[in-house]
Amino acid sequence: MRGGVLVNRGMVISVKKPAAGGSMDTGADVNVEQEIDEVMEGAEADPAGTATKLQAIVDGEMDAEPTAEQVRRKELAIQKVAVIYSKQNKTAELASLIRTVRPLMSHMSKAKCGKLFRHLLAMLTKIEGAIDEQVKVCVECIEWTKSEKRRFLRQTLEIMLAGLHLKARSYQEVLAVAQPLIKELKRLDDKLQLVEVQLTESRAYYALSNYPRARASLVSARTTANGVYCAPNMQAALDLQSGIMHAQEQDFKTAYSYFYESFEGFDSISSASNAISGLKYMLLCKIMLEKAEDVNGLLASKLALKYSTGDEASELDAMKAVAKANTNRSLEEFAQAWEQYKSELGADVIIQSHVADMNDTMLQNNLCRIVEPYSSIEIAHVAKLINLPQAQVEKKLSEMILDKKLAGILDQGAGVLEIFEVEEEDATYAAAIEAITHTGSVVEALYKKAEKLA
């Protein structure tokens, strides 16, 4: 290279020197950004008017061969108006925007195209209560990527679609999207996206109560994650799912450690909603381990204190109420907590299943304690003592008798529970039978040896 001329084996190729300060002139980009910023100045005071101005830029005509400045102007306008539509929960307008920007993608690089699509769909998924429209738009975008043969963008959108199906609790649809995608990503050795899809598959199998497959998918995800750098949010999500699986197996000590790691991970990236989920499951483990008295101390710790106050603390308040009922062994307090925090406790499938088990155990222990001194007791009196409807008490007593947790019989005509005395098994008798059995085995062995010697 001599003075802007490249010499190679007798060939001379002139090379244009870059302009000072960079390889390309960015003045046009700066002007476009200033123009869009001026439009956005009144966004807080008049979001509707600002959205109209930005939409006019998006709908504006472009040349047959648009300049980079025109494409950049539309790109920025699309990004800004999508944020406004998302904040105003305008699902139809945002869906229409996503459909109208597709022709613009042919004038953009694939990297920018993918980034813009992810931004638009992320804004759409932030709108609550529009899951059907979100799925519809995502499916349309996937079909468009197939026609345009944009494989990597299609894979990204399919991962988003699986997440939307999971949010909508359409678990079979999640598996229908995830399983072919896993095979494709394994063939391409795209480990980052493979971890995310395998984790989604594990969550779907767990929701379908197929726990062996859920554990297998989780193990696959963790194995794949070991061979590649995982972002903190993905690592925290893996820890959260691991804790859920251990809790399902009643191993609450191990589950607690995973939930703690998950909570710290989400807290480090300021993901408040996910951090609250991790903390909530930590409290659940304490309650299930019969250590409900530790709940208040855990919430008062330095790391958890900022989540235990404010608007998002209702889920933690619900766990505090459950812990208090568990400490007092009071079914009445538990019923009140369940009624007061019905949305917080009932919306989470994991919390719901474990808290229901805890309530069932508390009810059985209370019933056994009440009926233990009696040989015959009226069911109405039991219901009065435990402060529950008679029909519910009668049903539970019948279940306990069938499960052999209570020796007795229900006389429904008289409304009485007859309790049988359970004879304790004589340990001496059992030991004698065992000794006789072993002696017989020794005698038989000696007899066979004697036959061989004869």
NUGUGU-928242 format. One line per 3 residues: number of its first residue (from 1); their letters; for each residue y, x, z of C-alpha. Coordinates in Angstrom, 2 decimals. Example, Ala and Ser with C-alpha at 12.3 -4.5 7.8 and 13.67 -1.06 7.14 Angstrom:
// NUGUGU-928242
1	as	-4.50,12.30,7.80 | -1.06,13.67,7.14
***
This chain:
// NUGUGU-928242
1	mrg	0.00,0.00,0.00 | 3.24,1.67,-1.13 | 6.61,-0.07,-0.82
4	gvl	5.32,-3.60,-1.29 | 2.88,-2.59,-4.06 | -0.88,-2.65,-3.54
7	vnr	-2.76,0.02,-5.52 | -6.51,-0.50,-5.94 | -8.58,1.58,-8.46
10	gmv	-5.95,1.72,-11.11 | -4.82,-1.86,-10.60 | -1.30,-2.52,-9.40
13	isv	-0.61,-5.81,-7.66 | 2.85,-6.63,-6.41 | 2.98,-8.10,-2.91
16	kkp	5.92,-10.15,-1.71 | 7.26,-8.97,1.63 | 7.42,-11.60,4.36
19	aag	10.77,-12.84,5.47 | 12.18,-11.36,8.65 | 10.94,-13.02,11.81
22	gsm	7.67,-14.45,10.45 | 5.42,-15.10,7.52 | 7.10,-18.36,6.51
25	dtg	10.40,-20.12,6.87 | 10.24,-22.66,9.70 | 13.76,-23.96,9.28
28	adv	12.53,-27.17,7.64 | 10.15,-27.86,10.56 | 12.95,-27.35,13.06
31	nve	15.17,-29.82,11.19 | 12.40,-32.42,11.09 | 11.69,-32.05,14.80
34	qei	15.40,-32.41,15.60 | 15.54,-35.55,13.46 | 12.60,-37.16,15.28
37	dev	13.99,-36.10,18.67 | 17.26,-37.87,17.86 | 15.32,-41.05,17.08
40	meg	13.42,-40.71,20.38 | 16.57,-40.39,22.50 | 16.76,-44.14,23.10
43	aea	13.02,-44.65,23.60 | 13.20,-45.38,27.33 | 16.08,-47.84,27.07
46	dpa	14.90,-49.56,23.87 | 11.23,-48.77,23.12 | 10.90,-51.63,20.64
49	gta	13.91,-50.48,18.60 | 12.72,-46.89,18.65 | 9.25,-47.97,17.50
52	tkl	10.82,-49.90,14.61 | 12.77,-46.81,13.45 | 9.70,-44.58,13.69
55	qai	7.57,-47.17,11.89 | 10.14,-47.20,9.07 | 9.68,-43.43,8.70
58	vdg	5.89,-43.89,8.64 | 6.11,-46.65,6.00 | 8.64,-44.71,3.89
61	emd	7.74,-43.74,0.34 | 6.63,-40.18,-0.42 | 6.65,-38.19,-3.63
64	aep	3.48,-37.97,-5.66 | 3.33,-34.34,-4.55 | 5.00,-34.53,-1.12
67	tae	6.68,-31.48,0.37 | 5.57,-29.97,3.68 | 8.76,-31.34,5.23
70	qvr	7.90,-34.94,4.24 | 4.36,-34.64,5.59 | 5.60,-33.11,8.83
73	rke	8.19,-35.88,9.29 | 5.54,-38.58,8.92 | 3.10,-36.73,11.19
76	lai	5.62,-36.48,14.04 | 6.72,-40.09,13.58 | 3.08,-41.25,13.75
79	qkv	2.44,-39.30,16.95 | 5.55,-40.65,18.69 | 5.16,-44.28,17.66
82	avi	1.48,-44.22,18.73 | 2.53,-43.25,22.27 | 5.05,-46.13,22.39
85	ysk	2.49,-48.66,21.11 | -0.04,-47.44,23.68 | 2.40,-47.81,26.58
88	qnk	3.30,-51.33,25.42 | -0.42,-52.25,25.00 | 0.13,-53.15,21.34
91	tae	-3.47,-52.90,20.18 | -3.02,-54.61,16.80 | -0.01,-52.46,15.82
94	las	-1.78,-49.24,16.84 | -4.96,-50.22,14.99 | -2.89,-51.00,11.89
97	lir	-1.14,-47.62,12.21 | -4.50,-45.81,12.27 | -5.57,-47.62,9.12
100	tvr	-2.33,-46.91,7.24 | -2.25,-43.16,7.92 | -5.50,-42.40,6.10
103	plm	-3.85,-41.74,2.70 | -1.60,-39.17,4.38 | -4.68,-37.19,5.45
106	shm	-5.27,-35.96,1.90 | -2.03,-33.96,2.14 | -2.94,-32.34,5.49
109	ska	-5.33,-29.58,6.49 | -8.64,-30.67,8.02 | -7.69,-29.19,11.39
112	kcg	-4.41,-31.16,11.53 | -6.17,-34.26,10.27 | -8.75,-34.08,13.05
115	klf	-6.09,-33.44,15.69 | -4.01,-36.42,14.53 | -7.01,-38.76,14.46
118	rhl	-8.07,-37.73,17.96 | -4.51,-38.30,19.21 | -4.30,-41.78,17.70
121	lam	-7.71,-42.87,18.98 | -6.93,-41.42,22.42 | -3.79,-43.57,22.53
124	ltk	-5.82,-46.60,21.45 | -8.52,-46.08,24.11 | -5.88,-45.95,26.87
127	ieg	-5.21,-49.66,26.35 | -7.29,-51.69,28.83 | -9.12,-54.84,27.83
130	aid	-9.28,-54.09,24.09 | -12.71,-52.48,23.90 | -13.93,-54.63,20.98
133	eqv	-10.94,-53.67,18.80 | -11.32,-50.02,19.82 | -14.97,-49.98,18.75
136	kvc	-14.12,-51.74,15.48 | -11.39,-49.23,14.57 | -13.59,-46.28,15.51
139	vec	-16.44,-47.55,13.31 | -14.00,-48.00,10.40 | -12.72,-44.45,10.83
142	iew	-16.29,-43.10,10.87 | -17.05,-44.90,7.60 | -13.88,-43.38,6.11
145	tks	-14.92,-39.86,7.16 | -18.31,-40.39,5.52 | -16.67,-41.41,2.23
148	ekr	-14.32,-38.41,2.46 | -17.24,-36.11,3.44 | -15.47,-34.84,6.56
151	rfl	-18.50,-34.01,8.64 | -16.92,-32.36,11.68 | -14.35,-35.12,12.11
154	rqt	-17.14,-37.70,11.80 | -19.08,-36.01,14.59 | -16.03,-36.04,16.86
157	lei	-15.42,-39.73,16.16 | -19.09,-40.57,16.77 | -18.85,-38.92,20.20
160	mla	-15.80,-41.11,20.93 | -17.72,-44.17,19.70 | -20.63,-43.40,22.05
163	glh	-18.13,-43.14,24.91 | -16.62,-46.51,23.99 | -20.07,-48.16,23.89
166	lka	-20.78,-46.65,27.33 | -17.51,-48.07,28.65 | -18.42,-51.48,27.18
169	rsy	-21.89,-51.21,28.81 | -23.59,-51.49,25.43 | -26.20,-48.90,26.37
172	qev	-28.61,-49.42,23.48 | -25.72,-48.87,21.05 | -24.91,-45.63,22.90
175	lav	-28.44,-44.36,22.29 | -28.35,-45.50,18.65 | -25.27,-43.30,18.08
178	aqp	-26.22,-40.39,20.36 | -29.81,-39.65,19.38 | -29.25,-38.92,15.63
181	lik	-26.09,-36.99,16.55 | -28.02,-34.78,18.99 | -30.49,-33.80,16.26
184	elk	-27.64,-32.97,13.88 | -25.72,-30.92,16.45 | -28.87,-28.98,17.39
187	rld	-29.37,-28.10,13.74 | -25.75,-26.91,13.50 | -25.99,-25.17,16.91
190	dkl	-22.72,-26.80,18.02 | -23.31,-26.41,21.76 | -19.94,-27.65,23.01
193	qlv	-20.27,-31.08,21.44 | -24.02,-31.14,22.12 | -23.41,-30.91,25.89
196	evq	-21.04,-33.88,25.75 | -23.46,-36.07,23.76 | -26.44,-35.19,25.96
199	lte	-24.41,-36.06,29.05 | -23.46,-39.42,27.51 | -27.13,-40.06,26.69
202	sra	-28.09,-39.30,30.31 | -25.52,-41.81,31.58 | -26.84,-44.49,29.23
205	yya	-30.46,-43.93,30.29 | -29.40,-44.06,33.95 | -27.64,-47.39,33.41
208	lsn	-30.83,-48.70,31.76 | -32.81,-47.55,34.86 | -34.83,-45.12,32.74
211	ypr	-34.49,-42.36,35.32 | -37.02,-39.86,33.88 | -35.23,-39.86,30.50
214	ara	-31.85,-39.70,32.23 | -32.95,-36.60,34.16 | -34.43,-35.01,31.01
217	slv	-31.15,-35.52,29.10 | -29.17,-34.08,32.01 | -31.43,-31.01,32.22
220	sar	-30.96,-30.50,28.47 | -27.19,-30.76,28.85 | -27.09,-28.24,31.71
223	tta	-29.37,-25.85,29.81 | -27.13,-26.04,26.75 | -24.04,-25.58,28.94
226	ngv	-25.45,-22.33,30.34 | -25.26,-20.75,26.88 | -21.61,-21.54,26.21
229	yca	-18.29,-21.70,28.06 | -17.73,-25.22,29.38 | -14.26,-26.50,30.18
232	pnm	-13.69,-27.40,33.86 | -13.68,-31.14,33.12 | -17.09,-30.94,31.38
235	qaa	-18.58,-28.82,34.17 | -17.27,-31.29,36.76 | -18.75,-34.20,34.76
238	ldl	-22.16,-32.44,34.71 | -21.99,-31.92,38.48 | -21.07,-35.59,38.98
241	qsg	-24.07,-36.78,36.96 | -26.36,-34.33,38.79 | -25.18,-35.76,42.10
244	imh	-25.84,-39.30,40.88 | -29.41,-38.39,39.87 | -30.14,-36.74,43.24
247	aqe	-28.69,-39.74,45.08 | -30.99,-42.01,43.10 | -33.92,-39.92,44.41
250	qdf	-32.58,-40.39,47.98 | -31.79,-36.66,48.24 | -28.31,-37.26,49.60
253	kta	-27.79,-33.75,50.99 | -28.15,-32.14,47.55 | -26.18,-34.99,45.98
256	ysy	-23.31,-34.37,48.41 | -23.05,-30.71,47.36 | -22.91,-31.68,43.66
259	fye	-20.28,-34.35,44.34 | -18.20,-31.83,46.26 | -18.31,-29.38,43.32
262	sfe	-17.37,-32.20,40.97 | -14.49,-33.31,43.21 | -13.08,-29.78,43.36
265	gfd	-13.42,-29.41,39.58 | -11.57,-32.63,38.77 | -8.94,-31.86,41.41
268	sis	-8.28,-28.45,39.82 | -7.38,-30.10,36.50 | -5.43,-32.97,38.16
271	sas	-7.81,-35.66,36.93 | -7.06,-38.13,39.72 | -9.34,-41.02,38.72
274	nai	-12.39,-38.78,38.29 | -11.58,-36.85,41.48 | -11.50,-40.14,43.41
277	sgl	-14.94,-41.01,41.99 | -16.34,-37.69,43.24 | -14.75,-38.20,46.67
280	kym	-16.00,-41.78,46.83 | -19.58,-40.65,46.17 | -19.21,-37.94,48.84
283	llc	-18.36,-40.68,51.35 | -21.34,-42.70,50.14 | -23.67,-39.75,50.86
286	kim	-22.26,-39.41,54.37 | -22.89,-43.11,55.02 | -26.44,-43.01,53.62
289	lek	-27.20,-39.93,55.76 | -26.24,-41.98,58.86 | -23.14,-39.82,59.35
292	aed	-20.56,-42.54,58.78 | -18.45,-41.14,61.65 | -17.63,-38.13,59.42
295	vng	-15.88,-40.30,56.81 | -12.46,-40.40,58.49 | -12.49,-36.64,59.06
298	lla	-13.42,-36.02,55.44 | -10.56,-38.20,54.18 | -8.14,-36.38,56.50
301	skl	-9.04,-32.97,55.05 | -6.37,-31.07,53.12 | -8.00,-31.52,49.70
304	alk	-8.73,-35.25,50.09 | -5.54,-36.30,51.87 | -3.48,-36.75,48.70
307	yst	-6.07,-39.21,47.32 | -6.51,-41.23,50.54 | -2.99,-42.67,50.32
310	gde	-1.17,-44.47,47.53 | -2.03,-47.12,44.96 | -5.34,-45.55,43.91
313	ase	-6.72,-45.36,47.47 | -8.24,-48.87,47.51 | -11.69,-47.54,46.50
316	lda	-11.60,-45.07,49.39 | -10.40,-47.82,51.76 | -13.46,-49.83,50.72
319	mka	-15.76,-46.93,51.64 | -13.95,-46.58,55.00 | -14.61,-50.25,55.73
322	vak	-18.30,-49.87,54.83 | -18.54,-46.75,57.03 | -17.00,-48.63,59.97
325	ant	-19.49,-51.49,59.57 | -22.34,-48.98,59.38 | -21.16,-47.19,62.54
328	nrs	-20.92,-50.48,64.45 | -24.22,-51.75,62.99 | -22.38,-54.99,62.27
331	lee	-23.52,-57.16,59.39 | -20.50,-59.41,59.90 | -18.11,-56.48,59.37
334	faq	-20.12,-55.41,56.36 | -19.88,-58.89,54.82 | -16.13,-58.92,55.45
337	awe	-15.74,-55.50,53.82 | -17.76,-56.63,50.81 | -15.63,-59.77,50.44
340	qyk	-12.33,-57.91,50.86 | -13.23,-55.07,48.47 | -15.46,-56.99,46.09
343	sel	-13.92,-55.52,42.94 | -13.99,-51.93,44.24 | -17.60,-52.07,45.50
346	gad	-19.05,-54.40,42.88 | -17.56,-52.74,39.79 | -19.32,-49.41,40.42
349	vii	-23.05,-49.77,39.68 | -23.94,-46.66,41.70 | -22.01,-47.70,44.81
352	qsh	-23.32,-51.25,44.48 | -27.00,-50.24,44.39 | -26.84,-47.85,47.36
355	vad	-24.62,-50.07,49.51 | -26.96,-53.00,48.81 | -29.91,-50.86,50.03
358	mnd	-27.95,-49.95,53.16 | -27.11,-53.60,53.83 | -30.77,-54.55,53.37
361	tml	-31.89,-51.88,55.87 | -29.24,-52.95,58.40 | -30.32,-56.59,58.05
364	qnn	-34.00,-55.74,58.59 | -33.26,-53.60,61.66 | -31.07,-56.31,63.19
367	lcr	-33.69,-59.01,62.59 | -36.46,-56.86,64.11 | -34.30,-56.16,67.16
370	ive	-33.56,-59.89,67.66 | -37.13,-61.24,67.28 | -38.92,-58.38,69.08
373	pys	-38.88,-59.91,72.63 | -40.28,-63.28,71.45 | -43.65,-64.63,70.42
376	sie	-42.01,-67.73,68.92 | -38.35,-68.28,68.03 | -36.39,-70.85,66.07
379	iah	-35.00,-69.60,62.76 | -31.74,-71.46,63.38 | -31.30,-69.51,66.64
382	vak	-31.92,-66.20,64.82 | -29.33,-67.16,62.18 | -26.84,-68.02,64.95
385	lin	-27.37,-64.70,66.71 | -27.00,-62.65,63.54 | -24.17,-64.88,62.23
388	lpq	-25.68,-65.47,58.77 | -26.71,-68.63,56.86 | -30.12,-69.97,57.92
391	aqv	-31.44,-70.03,54.33 | -30.62,-66.33,53.89 | -32.30,-65.41,57.20
394	ekk	-35.40,-67.46,56.37 | -35.70,-65.81,52.95 | -35.34,-62.33,54.44
397	lse	-37.92,-62.99,57.16 | -40.43,-64.18,54.56 | -39.84,-61.00,52.52
400	mil	-40.38,-58.83,55.60 | -43.65,-60.64,56.40 | -44.92,-60.18,52.82
403	dkk	-43.93,-56.49,52.87 | -45.82,-56.11,56.20 | -42.64,-55.00,57.95
406	lag	-43.00,-57.90,60.37 | -46.25,-59.35,61.74 | -45.88,-63.09,61.90
409	ild	-45.77,-66.40,60.06 | -43.03,-68.89,59.20 | -43.58,-72.51,60.21
412	qga	-41.01,-74.09,57.91 | -41.85,-77.63,59.05 | -40.92,-76.83,62.64
415	gvl	-38.34,-74.23,61.62 | -39.99,-71.62,63.81 | -41.04,-67.99,63.38
418	eif	-44.39,-67.20,65.04 | -44.74,-63.49,65.84 | -48.14,-61.84,66.27
421	eve	-48.88,-59.06,68.68 | -49.79,-55.94,66.79 | -52.67,-54.14,68.41
424	eed	-52.16,-50.44,68.52 | -54.89,-48.44,66.90 | -57.03,-46.49,69.37
427	aty	-56.63,-42.80,68.54 | -59.89,-41.94,70.37 | -61.91,-44.30,68.18
430	aaa	-60.42,-42.84,64.97 | -61.09,-39.27,66.18 | -64.70,-40.13,67.05
433	iea	-65.31,-41.64,63.60 | -63.85,-38.52,61.97 | -66.06,-36.23,64.11
436	ith	-69.21,-38.21,63.23 | -68.32,-38.02,59.51 | -67.90,-34.25,59.65
439	tgs	-71.12,-33.84,61.66 | -73.00,-35.84,59.02 | -71.65,-33.57,56.29
442	vve	-72.81,-30.45,58.20 | -76.30,-31.90,58.78 | -76.68,-32.74,55.08
445	aly	-75.62,-29.21,54.06 | -78.14,-27.66,56.49 | -80.90,-29.96,55.21
448	kka	-80.27,-28.88,51.56 | -80.43,-25.19,52.56 | -83.68,-25.80,54.47
451	ekl	-85.20,-27.43,51.37 | -84.37,-24.36,49.26 | -86.01,-22.00,51.82
454	a	-89.18,-24.13,51.90
***
